[in-house]
Amino acid sequence: MGAGMDTRTGAGRARRPRTAADDGERTGDDPTTARAGLGIDLHVDPAGPGGLRKGLMNALREAVRGGRLPPGTRLPSSRTLAVDLGIARNTVADAYADLVAEGWLTSRQGSGTRVAERAVPLPEPPARGRREPGAPVYSLRPGTPDLSAFPRAEWLKAARRALTDAPDEALGYDDPRGRRELRQALAEYLARARGVRADPERIVVCSGFAQGLLVLGRTLRRLGVRDVAVESYGLDFHRGLLRDSGLGAPALPWGARGSDTEALELLAPGAVLLTPGHQFPMGVPLHPERRSAAVDWARRTGGLIVEDDYDGEFRYDRQPVGALQDLDPERVVYLGTASKSLAPGLRLGWMVLPRRLVPEIMRDKGPGWGCGALDQLTLAEFITSGAYDRHIRLMRTRYRRRRDQLVAALAERAPQVRATGIAAGLHAVLELPSGTEQSVIRAANWQGLSVHGLAEFTRPDAILTERRDALVVGYAAPSESAWPGTLDALCRALP
């Protein structure tokens, strides 16, 4: 993400107190100054709960706890750190201000922002007879595949073939849209597997979904779009990317038939971001009437639908739900990624664009936001050789078995808990008795299990017919060897 992006805040938001980090002080003359890439090795998780700001705060806390940022260390200005990390300056300034309020940092005019002399809070002694919760041993993080199942041998074969066959020019500066071989392979695969209408000239390869959404957001903002409507349930990270692009992100109402796309008439955004094939996290497809309503709205108003097809390959008990893009390729941007089907570490995603948007996207993407040519050629070979289809079939069988084991274990050990949204995808929503979500999360933590509540994926301005207590459990995330223990720990934590 580029620095200096126009980050807009919602109306009525309280102004944060000004800190020395806002003054853009020079840090080069101070030997205790910590710089990203020099003094700080920050690992910011943009996909975690709370988005970039929370991710940066967590990374700074860990750097202080671990001793990499000793007391008194002067931090870079918000401008400098934003440039180094490639995020918005307001994101850094807000993170600094929150950490000052928590006592981790101090901020004085002329002295800059520094690590507090006693930044690490002293732990409270445990009550007599109380044991400390175990460190997370198991994880049910939604949206993560079983990384132990990555097809290393097949991928290596594809990489060798791709490198052997690659023309010399593939090792030079390439088409910023992505390698032609991969765009051709994706066009054929997406048409066959997802019903997407595409040709290589309308596909742009990007470094994962996040980069695609960020570039698209910048383009839409430049073209005059002010708001992109989002679903009431979803990843706050996505909303943060839109806001980092200078866009508002009002929430669509949610009801028994999913996101209420008929409300687009009232909200009047320039675009809408949907997960129509398998809503995240609720796990239901968008109702056919609401799919039609979204497309009708886009045609009538000139609006744009952004389709996030994040795990469309994994279905178990239902016929495949075709891509919304098939209904009107000139009004829908289709976003896909290899993160769920293979591994997020590949950092490979793609956009299938309306023809008129291709030059506009390339104006904002440019050559500096490209992807490694060899990884692109490897994925192209992996797809065209049939290895990708074989891997999908294998993982579909594995994930379906885990889903069935989860449902059976709940019926036997936690009959009050019902699993929903399980006809497809890599996760399930476990509906809990009212008022128990946080207590169940704490109980899971005591079992050494990291779980996520539905509240984490509920927009602050969500419009819901009812609020639910639930867990969102990613049953695909554990390795095969860890899955039995993970399932047992989950059942022990449930009411």
C-alpha positions in Angstrom: 0.0 0.0 0.0 1.4 3.4 -0.9 2.0 6.1 1.6 0.2 9.4 1.6 -3.2 7.9 0.8 -6.2 10.1 1.5 -7.8 8.3 4.5 -11.3 9.5 5.3 -12.9 9.2 8.6 -16.6 8.8 9.3 -18.8 11.7 10.3 -18.9 12.4 14.0 -15.7 10.5 14.9 -13.9 12.0 17.9 -10.7 13.8 17.0 -7.6 12.0 18.3 -5.2 14.1 20.4 -2.3 15.5 18.5 1.1 13.9 19.2 4.6 14.7 18.4 4.5 12.0 15.8 2.4 14.3 13.7 5.1 16.9 13.4 7.2 15.0 11.0 10.4 15.4 13.1 13.7 14.2 11.7 14.9 10.9 13.1 18.2 10.5 11.4 20.3 12.2 14.0 19.1 10.3 17.0 20.9 7.0 17.5 17.9 5.5 19.4 15.6 6.1 16.5 13.9 2.9 15.3 13.2 2.6 11.6 11.1 0.0 9.8 13.6 -2.1 7.9 16.5 -0.9 10.1 15.8 -0.8 13.8 12.3 -2.4 13.7 11.4 -5.7 12.1 7.7 -5.1 12.3 5.3 -7.9 11.3 2.0 -6.2 10.7 -0.9 -8.6 10.0 -3.4 -6.6 7.8 -5.9 -9.4 7.8 -6.2 -9.7 11.5 -9.1 -8.3 13.6 -9.1 -4.5 13.6 -7.2 -4.0 10.3 -4.0 -2.2 9.8 -4.2 0.1 12.9 -4.7 -2.8 15.3 -2.1 -4.8 13.5 0.5 -2.0 13.8 -0.3 -1.6 17.5 0.1 -5.3 18.1 3.4 -5.3 16.2 4.8 -2.4 18.3 3.6 -4.0 21.6 5.4 -7.2 20.6 8.6 -5.3 19.7 8.5 -3.6 23.2 7.8 -6.8 25.0 10.5 -8.6 23.2 13.1 -6.0 24.0 13.6 -4.9 20.4 12.4 -1.5 21.3 13.9 -0.7 24.7 12.5 2.0 27.0 13.4 5.5 25.8 13.7 4.5 22.1 12.6 7.3 19.9 10.2 6.1 17.2 10.1 7.4 13.6 7.6 10.2 12.8 4.2 9.0 11.7 5.1 10.2 8.2 8.4 8.3 8.1 6.9 5.0 9.4 3.9 5.3 7.1 6.3 5.6 4.1 8.5 2.7 5.3 5.5 0.4 5.8 3.6 1.6 2.8 0.4 2.5 4.8 -1.6 5.7 5.4 0.0 8.3 7.7 -3.3 8.6 9.7 -3.1 4.9 10.4 0.3 5.3 12.1 -0.7 8.5 13.9 -3.8 6.8 15.3 -1.8 3.8 16.4 0.7 6.0 18.2 -2.0 8.0 19.9 -3.7 4.8 21.2 -0.4 3.4 22.5 0.3 6.7 24.3 -3.1 6.4 25.9 -2.4 2.8 27.0 1.0 3.8 28.5 3.2 2.0 26.0 4.6 5.2 24.5 5.1 8.8 25.5 4.8 11.8 23.3 6.2 15.3 23.9 6.7 18.2 21.5 10.3 18.5 20.6 11.1 15.1 22.0 9.1 13.0 19.6 7.3 9.7 20.4 9.3 7.3 22.5 8.8 4.0 24.2 7.7 4.6 27.8 10.2 4.0 30.6 7.9 1.3 32.0 6.1 0.3 28.9 5.4 -3.4 29.7 2.5 -3.7 32.1 3.1 -5.8 35.2 1.0 -8.9 35.1 -1.5 -9.3 37.9 -0.8 -12.2 40.2 -3.2 -15.1 39.5 -5.8 -15.7 42.2 -5.1 -18.7 44.5 -6.0 -21.9 42.8 -6.4 -20.3 39.4 -4.2 -21.5 36.5 -3.1 -19.4 33.6 -4.7 -20.1 30.2 -2.5 -22.1 27.9 -0.7 -20.5 25.0 -2.5 -21.2 21.8 -1.6 -24.7 20.6 -4.5 -25.0 18.1 -6.0 -22.5 15.7 -9.4 -22.4 13.9 -8.7 -19.2 12.1 -11.2 -18.8 9.3 -10.1 -18.2 5.7 -6.9 -20.3 6.1 -6.3 -23.5 4.2 -4.4 -26.5 5.6 -0.9 -25.3 4.8 0.6 -28.7 5.5 -1.3 -30.0 2.4 0.4 -27.6 0.0 1.3 -29.7 -3.0 5.1 -29.2 -2.8 6.2 -31.9 -5.1 3.7 -31.0 -7.8 4.5 -27.3 -7.4 8.2 -28.0 -7.7 7.6 -30.0 -10.9 5.6 -27.1 -12.3 8.3 -24.6 -11.4 11.0 -26.7 -13.1 8.9 -27.0 -16.3 8.0 -23.3 -16.2 11.6 -22.2 -15.7 12.9 -24.6 -18.4 10.3 -23.4 -20.9 10.4 -19.7 -20.0 11.6 -17.3 -22.7 14.4 -15.1 -21.9 12.2 -12.0 -22.0 10.2 -13.5 -19.0 13.2 -12.6 -16.8 13.0 -9.0 -17.8 10.5 -6.2 -17.1 7.1 -7.6 -18.0 3.6 -6.5 -18.9 2.2 -5.0 -15.6 -1.1 -6.8 -16.3 0.8 -10.1 -15.6 2.3 -12.9 -17.7 0.2 -13.7 -20.7 0.6 -17.5 -20.0 -1.1 -17.1 -16.6 -3.8 -14.8 -17.9 -4.7 -17.3 -20.6 -4.7 -20.2 -18.1 -6.9 -18.2 -15.7 -9.4 -17.2 -18.4 -9.8 -20.9 -19.4 -10.0 -22.2 -15.8 -12.4 -19.5 -14.5 -14.8 -20.0 -17.5 -14.8 -23.8 -16.9 -14.9 -23.9 -13.1 -16.7 -20.7 -12.1 -18.7 -19.6 -15.2 -16.7 -16.3 -15.5 -16.7 -14.6 -18.9 -13.2 -13.5 -19.4 -10.4 -13.2 -21.9 -6.7 -12.6 -21.2 -6.9 -8.9 -22.2 -9.4 -8.2 -19.3 -7.4 -10.1 -16.6 -4.9 -8.3 -14.4 -2.7 -10.3 -12.1 -2.0 -8.8 -8.6 -0.2 -9.7 -5.4 -3.3 -11.1 -3.7 -6.8 -9.9 -3.0 -5.7 -7.0 -0.9 -3.6 -5.4 -3.6 -6.4 -5.8 -6.1 -8.9 -4.2 -3.9 -6.6 -1.3 -3.0 -5.7 -0.6 -6.6 -9.4 -0.8 -7.6 -10.3 1.5 -4.7 -7.8 4.1 -5.9 -9.1 3.9 -9.4 -12.7 4.3 -8.3 -11.9 7.3 -6.2 -10.0 8.9 -9.0 -13.0 8.3 -11.3 -15.3 10.1 -8.8 -16.7 7.3 -6.7 -17.2 8.4 -3.1 -18.7 5.3 -1.4 -18.4 1.5 -1.8 -21.2 -0.3 0.1 -20.1 -3.3 2.0 -21.9 -6.2 3.7 -22.9 -5.9 7.4 -20.8 -9.1 8.1 -17.3 -9.2 6.7 -13.6 -8.5 7.2 -12.9 -5.1 8.7 -9.6 -5.3 6.8 -11.5 -4.9 3.5 -13.3 -1.8 4.8 -9.9 -0.4 5.9 -8.5 -0.9 2.4 -11.4 1.1 0.9 -11.0 3.8 3.5 -7.2 4.0 2.8 -8.2 4.7 -0.8 -10.3 7.6 0.4 -13.7 5.9 0.0 -16.6 5.6 2.4 -17.9 2.1 3.2 -21.6 2.2 4.4 -23.1 -1.2 5.4 -25.9 -3.0 3.6 -28.7 -4.3 5.8 -28.7 -8.0 6.6 -31.7 -10.2 6.9 -33.0 -13.7 6.3 -32.1 -13.7 2.7 -28.6 -12.3 3.2 -27.4 -8.8 2.2 -30.2 -6.5 1.2 -29.1 -5.3 -2.2 -32.4 -3.5 -2.7 -31.1 -1.0 -0.2 -28.5 0.2 -2.8 -31.2 2.5 -4.1 -31.3 4.4 -0.8 -27.6 4.2 0.0 -26.7 5.4 -3.6 -23.0 4.3 -3.5 -20.8 4.2 -6.7 -20.0 0.5 -6.1 -20.7 -2.4 -3.8 -18.4 -5.2 -2.5 -20.2 -8.6 -2.2 -19.3 -12.2 -1.5 -22.3 -13.6 -3.4 -21.1 -17.2 -3.9 -20.5 -17.9 -0.2 -21.0 -14.9 2.1 -18.2 -14.4 4.6 -18.6 -15.3 7.3 -22.2 -16.4 7.4 -21.6 -19.0 4.6 -24.8 -18.5 2.6 -25.1 -17.7 -1.1 -26.8 -14.4 -2.1 -30.5 -15.1 -2.8 -31.2 -15.1 -6.5 -33.6 -12.2 -6.2 -31.0 -10.1 -4.5 -28.4 -11.1 -7.1 -30.7 -9.8 -9.8 -31.5 -6.7 -7.8 -27.7 -5.9 -7.5 -27.2 -6.3 -11.3 -30.3 -4.3 -12.1 -29.1 -1.5 -9.8 -25.7 -1.5 -11.5 -27.2 -1.3 -15.0 -29.7 1.4 -14.1 -27.3 3.7 -12.2 -23.9 3.0 -13.8 -22.7 1.5 -10.6 -20.2 -1.3 -10.2 -20.3 -4.6 -8.4 -17.1 -5.9 -6.9 -17.4 -9.7 -6.5 -15.1 -11.4 -4.0 -15.1 -15.1 -4.9 -12.7 -16.1 -2.2 -13.4 -19.9 -1.9 -15.7 -20.7 -4.7 -14.0 -24.0 -5.5 -15.0 -25.7 -2.2 -18.6 -26.9 -2.2 -20.1 -30.1 -0.7 -23.8 -30.4 -0.4 -25.0 -28.0 -3.2 -24.7 -27.3 -6.8 -22.0 -24.7 -7.6 -23.2 -21.1 -7.5 -21.9 -19.5 -10.6 -20.1 -16.2 -10.6 -22.2 -13.1 -10.4 -19.9 -11.7 -13.1 -21.5 -13.9 -15.7 -24.7 -11.9 -15.5 -23.0 -8.7 -16.7 -19.3 -8.7 -17.3 -19.3 -4.9 -18.0 -20.8 -4.1 -14.6 -18.9 -6.6 -12.3 -15.3 -6.7 -11.3 -14.4 -10.3 -10.4 -11.7 -10.8 -7.7 -10.1 -14.2 -7.1 -7.0 -15.5 -5.3 -4.9 -18.6 -4.8 -4.8 -17.9 -1.0 -7.6 -20.3 -0.1 -7.0 -23.0 -2.8 -3.2 -23.2 -2.4 -1.5 -20.9 0.1 -1.7 -17.2 1.1 2.1 -17.0 1.0 2.0 -17.2 -2.8 0.6 -13.7 -3.0 -1.1 -14.3 -6.3 -4.6 -12.9 -7.1 -6.4 -11.7 -10.2 -9.0 -9.2 -11.3 -11.4 -9.8 -14.3 -12.4 -6.3 -15.3 -14.9 -4.6 -17.5 -13.1 -3.7 -20.6 -13.4 0.0 -20.0 -11.6 -0.3 -16.6 -8.5 -2.1 -17.8 -6.5 1.0 -18.9 -7.8 2.9 -15.8 -6.6 0.1 -13.4 -3.2 0.0 -15.2 -2.8 3.7 -14.8 -3.0 3.2 -11.0 -1.3 -0.2 -10.7 1.7 0.5 -12.9 4.9 -1.6 -13.2 5.9 -1.1 -9.5 3.0 -3.3 -8.3 3.8 -6.4 -10.3 4.2 -10.0 -9.3 7.2 -12.4 -9.7 7.2 -13.7 -13.3 8.4 -17.2 -12.2 5.6 -17.6 -9.7 3.1 -16.6 -12.4 4.6 -19.0 -14.9 4.6 -21.8 -12.3 0.9 -21.2 -11.5 0.1 -21.2 -15.2 1.8 -24.5 -15.6 0.2 -25.9 -12.5 -3.2 -25.0 -13.9 -2.7 -26.2 -17.5 -1.1 -29.5 -16.4 -4.3 -30.4 -14.5 -2.4 -30.4 -11.1 -4.6 -27.6 -9.8 -7.8 -29.5 -10.5 -6.4 -32.6 -8.8 -5.4 -30.6 -5.8 -8.8 -29.0 -5.5 -10.5 -32.4 -5.7 -8.2 -33.8 -3.0 -8.7 -30.8 -0.6 -12.5 -30.8 -1.3 -12.6 -34.4 0.0 -10.5 -33.6 3.0 -12.4 -30.5 4.0 -15.7 -32.2 3.6 -14.6 -35.0 5.9 -13.5 -32.5 8.5 -16.8 -30.7 8.2 -18.7 -34.0 8.7 -16.6 -34.8 11.7 -17.3 -31.4 13.2 -21.0 -31.8 12.8 -21.0 -35.3 14.3 -18.9 -34.1 17.3 -21.3 -31.2 17.9 -24.3 -33.5 17.9 -22.6 -35.9 20.4 -20.8 -33.5 22.7 -22.5 -30.0 22.3 -26.0 -30.5 21.1 -27.0 -26.9 22.0 -24.6 -25.7 19.3 -25.7 -25.7 15.7 -23.4 -25.4 12.7 -24.6 -23.3 9.9 -23.2 -22.1 6.5 -21.6 -25.5 6.0 -22.7 -26.4 2.4 -19.5 -24.9 1.1 -16.3 -23.2 2.1 -13.6 -23.6 4.7 -15.4 -22.5 7.8 -18.6 -22.9 9.8 -20.6 -20.6 12.0 -21.4 -22.2 15.3 -24.5 -20.6 16.8 -24.2 -20.3 20.6 -26.8 -19.6 23.4 -27.4 -15.9 23.8 -24.8 -14.0 25.8 -22.2 -16.8 25.7 -19.8 -15.8 22.9 -17.1 -14.1 24.9 -17.2 -16.7 27.7 -16.8 -19.5 25.1 -13.9 -17.7 23.6 -12.2 -17.5 27.0 -12.9 -21.2 27.7 -11.3 -22.0 24.3 -8.3 -20.0 25.2 -7.9 -22.0 28.4 -7.9 -25.1 26.3 -5.0 -23.7 24.2 -7.4 -23.0 21.3 -7.5 -19.8 19.3 -11.0 -19.1 18.0 -12.9 -16.1 16.6 -16.3 -14.8 17.5 -18.9 -13.5 15.1 -18.6 -10.1 16.7 -15.1 -9.7 15.2 -16.7 -9.9 11.7 -19.7 -7.6 12.4 -19.4 -4.0 11.1 -19.7 -1.3 13.7 -22.6 0.2 11.7 -24.1 -3.2 10.8 -27.9 -3.2 10.1 -29.2 -6.6 11.4 -32.6 -8.0 12.0 -31.0 -9.7 15.1 -27.6 -10.0 16.7 -26.2 -13.4 17.3 -23.7 -15.1 19.5 -21.6 -17.4 17.5 -18.1 -18.7 16.7 -16.6 -18.6 13.2 -14.4 -21.7 13.0 -12.0 -22.4 10.2 -12.0 -26.2 10.1 -9.6 -26.1 7.2 -6.8 -24.4 9.1 -5.3 -27.3 11.2 -3.0 -29.8 9.8 -4.2 -33.4 9.6 -2.2 -34.4 12.6 -3.5 -31.4 14.7 -7.2 -31.7 13.6 -8.3 -34.4 16.2 -6.8 -32.4 19.1 -8.3 -29.2 17.8 -11.7 -30.6 17.5 -11.5 -32.1 21.0 -10.4 -28.7 22.5 -13.3 -27.0 20.7 -15.9 -29.4 22.0 -14.5 -29.1 25.6 -14.9 -25.3 25.4 -18.5 -25.3 24.1 -21.5 -25.1 26.3 
